[in-house]
Every structure is written in C-alpha cells, then in structure tokens.
Amino acid sequence: MVFTTAESVLEFLKAATHEESSFTLAIATEFTFHGKPDHMGVAMAAVLDAVLGRGFEPDGFEQRDGFRLYRYKMMLG
C-alpha cells in the first residue's frame, strides 16, 4: 500500500501492533497533509514523530517510481 496522506499513515501507525523488529512505509511522491501538498516536510515530521513514539528509528529509504519506501527498525536499548 502506498500512502498518499499523512493522516492515513498516522491512522495506520496508531492501529498497528508492530510485533516485528522492523517495518516499511511506502510514501507517495505527491504526499499531502490536511489536503495540501507537503512542500516543507511537515507531514513527514509528524510521521517520524509517531514512528519514534512507537520505539522505532529510521533505517534508510529507497526511491521507487512514484513513491519512497522508508525502512524503520526497533531502537536498541
């Protein structure tokens, strides 16, 4: 699933159990926040805040056609 809105990612993160030690999020190039394009990166900052709050940290990304695949791993210690 490629997420196109910050709201959909935040709902996914809220509902997910994340029983694995890592996970990925596919984020569309045309990502929006409150219905508007996210030119400043505010939406991704909100996503990252939610990811960090769940005990995960960034582990790189891959550029794909029309989206980026962000990888996250569980924080150590």
N, C-alpha and C positions, 0 to 999 in steps of 0.2 A: 504494500500500500504506500503510495506517495502522498504525503501530507501537503495540502495547499494552504492551510491556515494555521496560525499559531494556536487558535482556540481548539482546533481538532487535536493537535499534538498534546496540549495541556490536558484535555479530557482523557486522551489515551494514557498519558503518564499517571494521572490520578487513579484510573481504574486498573492499571496493570499491576501484577504482583511481582514481576521481575525476579523470579526464582533462580534464574541463570546468573552467571558471573559477568555476562556481557550482553549487549543488545545493540541493534542498529535502528536508526530512524532515516527514512527517505524523505527529504525535504525538497519540495518543488522550487525550481528557479524563480517562479513567479509567486513567492510566498507572501501572504498577506497577514495583517494584524488589524483587527477591528474593521475589516473590509477594505483596507487600503494597502497598497504596496509597501513593503518594509525596506525602504532605501537606507535607513540608518542602522538597521540591525537590532532594533528594539525587540522584535519578535523572537529572534534567536537568543537574545539575552534573557528573555522570560523563559524560553525553553531550557536554556542552560541552567538557570536558577532552579527550575523544577527538577532537572536531572541531578544536580548536585545535592539537592534536598533529599533525594532518594538514595544517596550514598554511592553515586556513580560519577565518573570523571571522563572527559573526552579522551578518545583513543584514535584520533585521526579521522579522515574522510576520503572519499573517492568522488571525483566529478563524473557524473554519468550524463547521458543525453536527456536534458530537461530537469535534472534534479541532482542533489548531492546525497550520498549515502554516508551519514555520520555514524561513527562507531563509539560506543561508550563501554567502559569496564568498571567493575566494582572498585571502590577505593580501598587501598590497603591500610590496615591498622586503624 
